[in-house]
């Protein structure tokens, strides 16, 4: 018998916030709790590993064939599938792979009406498509369809702008809250993301609003998890984290505050969950397929079980607003990062961190002769040879959905989310 599978991804969910989510921890006290390692520091780079077990832009690589996604594989094997997204343009690329797909529908088409509504949301510190709306639709679909079902829910409440509810805004000082959020929006427009140069009050308030936004959805996610059938497999994770401590705010880099996220799973499939340490997001789809005795599609890069040997996870992020492309490698011990200029594709610097001894990545111990550096350089070179990609193709790759070659409506949505 094929059991239901529910995948919940929480946008911008830092690994160090789970401790503050009392309701969720109570609702998942029987779950396995691990850290997950993302393969991208932002949504556009982080979702392909989760849903298709491939790296960012790999589907566009010269040598790559059309990737198979987890929902399409499950649909071909008897699952009814649906996705409920709290308004995120980067999720739309998987729309055709689901039987039902809702991405924050019901918004006004007239941009002036949208702006008025967003002004009201700002004053009420309320998200454009809040979790309770997304989860209500998801629950309605779940209770009205028959097993086996695969449901993906993606929540945006912890993504900027940080709207933690009017009540929490008041508790933080309403004037200071509005002022900080307004300054954040201005800085986004001015492409000023350097948080170290900002007044400490701005940084502290911004991080407090983020953490309040996490707490604000705690009970909502917990109630939703409680409503799912007890025999369903449930996975909760962040697509990536959020940065406050490495120069740039938002999610522009590949430090662990962005690439290490919570991972909670209630595994009810016949074959046991095969991970007891860190799990890569690349592993989610292969683990599910293997547990259902389905063949793992060619091209999926993850593993269905915890391998005996230490693995290297590649990770990518690019943001032309800071003129940076990041290519990284991570194991449970080390993190290696290459920093490229998007405009010149020049390798600007390299970084190496011993993340066991230095989990906050404050001490760059880069040494060109270090064995791990040599191993990572070879691993990155091999990946580029396999795919036909290169730093130049990634730095100057088509900017669809995060650049100029998009519609005005999509640009506006991306701007509201702080991507432009």
C-alpha positions in Angstrom: 0.0 0.0 0.0 1.3 3.4 -0.9 1.1 6.0 1.9 0.4 9.7 1.6 3.5 11.9 1.3 3.4 15.5 2.5 6.4 17.8 1.9 6.4 21.2 3.7 9.1 23.7 2.8 9.4 26.9 4.8 11.1 29.7 2.9 14.1 31.3 4.7 14.0 28.9 7.7 17.3 29.2 9.7 18.5 26.0 11.5 18.7 27.9 14.8 15.1 28.9 15.0 13.5 25.5 15.6 14.2 25.8 19.3 11.8 28.8 19.5 8.9 26.9 17.8 7.4 25.2 20.8 4.1 24.2 19.2 5.8 22.6 16.2 8.3 20.7 18.4 5.4 19.3 20.4 3.5 18.3 17.3 6.6 16.5 15.9 7.9 15.0 19.1 7.9 11.5 17.4 9.6 12.8 14.3 13.2 12.3 13.4 15.0 15.7 13.6 18.2 16.3 11.6 20.0 19.1 9.9 19.5 19.3 6.1 22.2 20.7 3.9 20.8 22.8 1.0 22.6 22.9 -2.4 21.7 26.6 -2.9 21.6 29.7 -0.8 18.4 31.1 -2.3 15.1 29.7 -3.5 16.0 29.6 -7.2 19.0 27.5 -6.4 17.5 25.5 -3.5 14.3 24.1 -5.0 15.7 22.0 -7.9 17.6 19.8 -5.5 14.5 19.2 -3.4 12.0 18.6 -6.2 14.3 17.1 -8.9 17.5 16.0 -7.2 19.6 18.1 -9.4 21.7 21.2 -8.9 20.7 24.8 -9.9 20.7 25.4 -13.6 21.6 21.8 -14.3 18.4 21.4 -16.4 19.8 24.2 -18.6 23.3 22.6 -19.0 24.3 21.7 -22.5 24.8 18.0 -21.7 21.6 17.6 -19.6 18.4 16.0 -20.6 15.0 17.1 -19.3 15.1 16.3 -15.6 12.4 14.2 -14.0 10.8 15.7 -10.9 9.5 14.0 -7.8 5.9 14.9 -8.4 5.9 13.7 -12.0 7.5 10.4 -11.0 4.9 9.9 -8.2 2.0 10.9 -10.5 3.1 8.2 -13.0 2.9 5.7 -10.2 -0.6 6.2 -8.9 -0.3 9.3 -6.8 -2.6 12.3 -6.9 -0.5 15.4 -6.6 -1.0 19.0 -5.6 1.1 22.0 -4.6 0.1 25.0 -2.5 2.5 27.9 -2.6 2.5 31.2 -0.6 3.2 33.3 -3.8 6.7 32.5 -5.1 7.5 32.9 -8.8 10.4 30.5 -8.6 8.0 27.6 -7.8 6.0 28.0 -10.9 8.4 26.0 -13.1 7.0 22.8 -11.5 3.3 23.7 -12.2 2.9 21.3 -15.0 4.2 18.4 -12.9 1.3 18.6 -10.5 -2.4 17.7 -11.0 -3.3 20.8 -9.0 -1.2 23.8 -8.4 -2.0 27.0 -6.5 0.6 29.8 -6.2 -1.1 32.5 -4.2 -4.0 33.0 -6.5 -6.7 35.5 -6.1 -4.5 38.6 -6.2 -5.8 41.7 -8.0 -4.5 42.0 -11.6 -4.6 45.8 -11.4 -1.2 46.9 -10.0 -2.7 49.9 -8.3 -5.2 47.7 -6.4 -2.3 45.4 -5.5 -0.3 48.3 -4.2 -3.2 49.5 -2.0 -3.6 46.0 -0.6 0.1 45.8 0.0 -0.1 49.1 1.8 -2.8 47.7 4.1 -0.7 44.5 4.6 2.2 46.7 5.6 0.2 48.6 8.2 -1.2 45.3 9.6 2.1 43.6 9.3 0.3 40.8 7.4 1.8 38.7 4.6 0.3 39.0 1.1 -0.4 35.2 1.1 -0.2 34.2 4.8 0.3 30.7 6.0 -3.2 30.2 7.2 -4.5 30.8 3.7 -2.1 28.4 2.1 -2.7 25.7 4.8 -6.5 26.1 4.6 -6.4 25.4 0.9 -4.0 22.5 1.3 -6.1 21.0 4.0 -9.3 21.3 1.9 -7.6 19.5 -0.9 -6.1 16.8 1.3 -9.5 16.0 3.0 -11.4 15.9 -0.3 -9.1 13.5 -2.2 -8.2 9.9 -1.8 -4.9 8.2 -1.0 -2.3 7.9 -2.2 -1.6 11.7 -2.3 1.5 13.7 -2.7 1.2 17.3 -1.4 3.8 20.0 -1.5 3.3 23.1 0.7 5.6 26.1 0.5 5.2 28.9 3.0 6.6 32.4 2.7 5.9 33.9 6.1 9.5 34.0 7.2 10.7 35.5 3.9 11.1 39.2 3.8 9.4 41.6 4.1 9.2 40.4 7.7 5.6 40.8 8.8 5.2 39.1 12.2 1.6 40.3 12.9 0.5 43.6 14.3 0.5 42.3 17.8 4.2 41.4 17.7 4.9 44.7 15.9 3.4 46.5 18.8 5.5 44.6 21.3 8.6 45.6 19.4 7.6 49.2 19.2 5.4 50.0 16.3 7.2 53.1 15.1 10.5 51.4 15.1 9.0 48.4 13.3 7.5 50.4 10.5 10.7 52.5 10.2 12.9 49.4 9.9 10.7 47.7 7.4 10.5 50.9 5.3 14.3 51.3 5.4 14.6 47.7 4.4 12.5 48.3 1.3 14.5 51.4 0.4 17.8 49.5 0.8 16.5 46.7 -1.4 15.6 49.3 -4.1 19.0 50.9 -3.7 20.7 47.4 -3.8 22.3 48.1 -0.4 22.6 44.8 1.3 25.7 45.3 3.4 24.4 44.9 6.9 27.7 45.5 8.6 27.6 49.2 7.6 24.1 49.7 8.9 23.2 51.0 12.4 22.9 48.3 15.0 19.3 49.2 15.8 18.4 48.5 12.1 20.1 45.1 12.1 18.8 44.1 15.6 15.2 45.1 14.8 15.4 43.4 11.4 16.6 40.1 12.9 14.0 40.4 15.7 11.2 40.8 13.2 12.5 37.8 11.3 12.5 35.6 14.4 9.1 36.9 15.4 7.9 35.9 12.0 9.1 32.4 12.7 7.3 32.2 16.0 4.2 33.7 14.4 3.7 30.6 12.1 4.7 28.1 14.8 1.2 27.1 15.9 -0.2 27.3 12.3 2.3 24.7 11.0 1.8 22.5 14.1 -2.0 22.5 13.7 -1.6 21.5 10.0 0.8 18.7 10.8 -1.7 17.4 13.4 -4.4 17.4 10.8 -2.5 15.0 8.5 -3.3 11.3 8.6 -1.0 9.5 11.1 0.0 7.0 8.5 1.3 9.7 6.1 5.0 10.4 5.6 5.6 14.0 6.5 8.8 16.0 5.7 9.4 19.6 6.9 12.4 21.6 5.9 13.6 25.0 4.9 14.5 25.7 1.3 17.3 27.8 2.6 18.1 30.0 5.7 18.5 33.8 6.1 21.7 35.8 6.6 22.4 38.4 9.3 26.1 37.7 10.2 28.3 37.5 7.1 28.2 41.0 5.6 25.2 40.7 3.4 21.6 40.4 4.7 18.9 38.4 2.8 20.0 35.2 1.1 22.8 36.0 -1.3 25.7 33.7 -0.2 26.4 30.1 0.8 27.4 30.3 4.5 25.7 27.8 6.8 23.2 30.4 8.1 21.8 29.9 4.6 22.7 26.3 3.6 22.0 24.5 6.9 18.3 24.2 7.7 15.9 22.2 9.9 14.8 18.8 8.7 11.9 16.9 10.4 10.5 13.7 9.1 7.8 11.2 10.1 8.6 8.2 7.9 5.8 5.7 7.5 6.9 4.0 4.3 7.8 0.3 4.4 11.5 0.8 3.8 13.1 2.6 6.7 14.3 6.2 6.4 18.0 5.7 5.7 19.6 8.8 7.2 20.8 9.3 10.7 23.1 12.3 10.3 23.0 15.2 7.9 20.7 14.7 4.9 21.2 16.6 1.6 18.2 18.1 0.0 19.3 16.1 -3.1 18.5 12.9 -1.1 14.8 13.6 -0.5 13.4 12.5 -3.9 15.7 9.4 -4.2 14.9 8.3 -0.6 11.1 8.5 -1.3 11.4 6.7 -4.7 13.5 3.9 -3.2 11.1 3.4 -0.3 8.3 3.0 -2.8 10.3 0.5 -4.8 10.3 2.9 -7.8 13.4 3.1 -10.1 15.5 6.2 -9.4 15.6 8.3 -12.6 18.8 8.8 -14.4 20.3 12.2 -13.5 19.1 12.3 -9.9 22.2 13.2 -7.8 21.0 12.3 -4.3 21.3 9.0 -2.4 18.4 6.9 -1.1 20.4 5.9 2.0 23.2 7.4 4.2 26.4 6.4 2.4 29.3 5.0 4.4 31.8 7.4 2.9 31.9 11.2 3.5 30.2 13.1 0.7 30.7 16.4 -0.8 27.7 18.6 -1.5 28.1 21.2 -4.2 26.3 24.5 -3.6 25.6 27.5 -5.7 24.2 31.0 -5.5 24.3 34.0 -7.8 23.1 37.6 -7.4 24.0 40.2 -9.9 23.0 42.9 -7.5 26.1 42.3 -5.5 28.0 41.1 -8.6 28.8 37.7 -7.1 28.6 34.1 -8.1 29.3 31.6 -5.3 30.4 28.0 -6.0 31.0 25.9 -2.9 31.6 22.4 -1.5 30.7 21.2 1.9 31.2 18.0 4.0 30.3 17.5 7.7 33.8 18.9 8.5 34.8 21.5 5.9 33.2 24.3 3.7 35.1 25.6 0.7 33.8 28.6 -1.3 34.8 30.2 -4.5 33.8 33.9 -5.0 33.4 35.1 -8.6 32.6 38.4 -10.1 29.5 38.0 -12.2 30.6 40.8 -14.6 34.2 39.7 -15.3 33.9 36.0 -14.1 37.2 36.6 -12.3 37.8 34.4 -9.3 38.0 37.1 -6.6 38.8 34.9 -3.5 38.6 31.5 -2.0 37.5 30.6 1.5 37.9 27.5 3.7 36.2 26.8 7.1 36.5 24.0 9.6 32.8 24.0 10.5 33.2 21.6 13.3 35.7 23.9 15.1 34.2 27.1 13.7 30.5 26.5 13.1 29.8 30.2 12.6 32.4 30.4 9.8 34.3 33.3 11.2 37.9 32.1 10.6 38.9 31.7 7.0 41.7 29.1 7.0 42.1 28.9 3.3 45.4 27.4 2.2 45.8 26.5 -1.4 47.7 23.4 -0.5 45.0 22.0 1.8 43.9 18.5 0.7 40.2 19.4 0.9 40.7 22.5 -1.3 42.4 20.3 -3.9 39.6 17.8 -3.7 36.9 20.5 -4.1 38.6 22.1 -7.0 38.7 18.8 -8.8 35.1 18.0 -7.8 33.9 21.4 -9.2 35.9 21.0 -12.4 34.5 17.5 -12.9 31.0 18.8 -12.4 31.5 21.5 -15.0 33.0 18.9 -17.4 30.0 16.6 -16.9 27.4 19.3 -17.5 29.1 21.6 -19.9 28.5 24.4 -17.4 31.2 26.8 -16.3 31.6 29.8 -14.0 31.0 32.0 -17.0 27.8 30.2 -18.0 26.5 30.4 -14.5 27.6 34.0 -13.9 26.0 35.2 -17.1 23.3 32.5 -17.4 19.8 33.5 -18.6 18.4 35.7 -15.9 14.8 34.5 -16.3 12.8 35.0 -13.1 15.6 36.9 -11.4 16.8 39.3 -14.1 15.6 41.5 -16.9 14.1 39.0 -19.3 10.8 38.8 -17.4 7.4 40.4 -17.6 6.6 43.6 -15.8 4.1 41.8 -13.5 6.8 39.2 -12.5 9.3 42.0 -11.9 6.8 43.6 -9.6 6.2 40.4 -7.7 10.0 39.8 -7.4 10.5 43.3 -6.2 7.8 42.9 -3.5 9.7 39.8 -2.3 13.0 41.8 -2.2 14.5 40.0 -5.3 14.8 43.2 -7.4 
